[in-house]
Amino acid sequence: MLIFIYICILISTCILFQLISIAMRMFFLFLALLFMPSLYAQVNDDASAAVNKVDDFPIFIYSKPVDSFIVVGNAISFSDAIKILANENNTFDQKIESIIVSSIKRKEKGKIGDYNAILFDSEKEKVLAINFVEKPTVNANVETIDSIHVFFYSTPQKDYKVVDTLVADYSLYAKRNGVFAKIDSMVRRTKKKQLSGEIDDFDAIIIDSKDLSETLIKFDN
């Protein structure tokens, strides 16, 4: 009888420990889920931006929309977009307008469906026509080059202070290969200057679409 009671107590104790272990795991999982959104927001706060609009179309360059969207198709071939952007006689806004006109022609020919924004995907070398699931917005998270947030054709949402302003400085190779190659070269050169102590520390770079000058910024805490 005593052995049976002992076995029952032992089994009950094991079950109790298992229940406590499960409860602890669920508690820590709850804490992780509770704080994960806020942590994610903090990590991406420096990347938060509002992109420029042309002809009422939000234009995402070196950035991705925050809100849900679907890809309708190619707004224009990447090679054609590079040719348009290389035209020194037009302003950058005019170049984007030309890309929008080309995309509208593609839509009229039935090659793409309805869209309400343009997304430049420099990694995949595509210029995409996209359609927001709900209403179109300019909210975006900017991308990085060499771990530096780059605001090109967009404005930071977070308050900041200007650290320095630099004229466009890119390699001869970049000069021959279009605006994206120029920006990539510029940012990498500026990062090297920061690491060598030539310029003060900064958090991100705003690049002017008119002359590609760089404004180095540090975000407020």
Beta strands, then each sheet from edge to edge (+ up, - down):
strand 1: 48-51
strand 2: 53-54
strand 3: 57-60
strand 4: 63-65
strand 5: 69-76
strand 6: 117-121
strand 7: 126-132
strand 8: 139-142
strand 9: 144-145
strand 10: 148-152
strand 11: 154-156
strand 12: 160-166
strand 13: 204-207
strand 14: 214-219
sheet 1: 4+ 8- 1+ 11-
sheet 2: 2+ 3- 6- 7+ 5-
sheet 3: 9+ 10- 13- 14+ 12-
end
